[in-house]
Amino acid sequence: DWMTRNIDTRVEVSCPIYDKDIKAELLDIFDICWRDNVKARIINEKQDNTYRTNDLPKVRAQFETYDYYLKRLQK
């Protein structure tokens, strides 16, 4: 995360992704992360950090990412 609090203690790197297969894989993983709704919080100007609630099926990015790579290995 590109927060100023992290600039002095970590190295942040970004780069273009040219390989179409790697790019597709990364987009799949980002999609999994964006759909995570198990421990998701809403961050607002009040910094309430309330849990995000909805009626959608539960998605936990850690488990979904594991399953994603497991399925890729089984192909």
Secondary structure in CASP SS format (residue, H / E / C, confidence):
PFRMAT SS
TARGET T0000
AUTHOR 0000-0000-0000
METHOD secondary structure of the structure
MODEL  1
D C 1.00
W C 1.00
M C 1.00
T H 1.00
R H 1.00
N H 1.00
I H 1.00
D C 1.00
T C 1.00
R C 1.00
V C 1.00
E C 1.00
V C 1.00
S C 1.00
C C 1.00
P C 1.00
I C 1.00
Y C 1.00
D C 1.00
K H 1.00
D H 1.00
I H 1.00
K H 1.00
A H 1.00
E H 1.00
L H 1.00
L H 1.00
D H 1.00
I H 1.00
F H 1.00
D H 1.00
I H 1.00
C H 1.00
W H 1.00
R H 1.00
D C 1.00
N C 1.00
V C 1.00
K C 1.00
A C 1.00
R E 1.00
I E 1.00
I C 1.00
N C 1.00
E C 1.00
K C 1.00
Q C 1.00
D C 1.00
N C 1.00
T E 1.00
Y E 1.00
R C 1.00
T C 1.00
N C 1.00
D C 1.00
L C 1.00
P C 1.00
K C 1.00
V C 1.00
R C 1.00
A H 1.00
Q H 1.00
F H 1.00
E H 1.00
T H 1.00
Y H 1.00
D H 1.00
Y H 1.00
Y H 1.00
L H 1.00
K H 1.00
R H 1.00
L H 1.00
Q H 1.00
K C 1.00
END
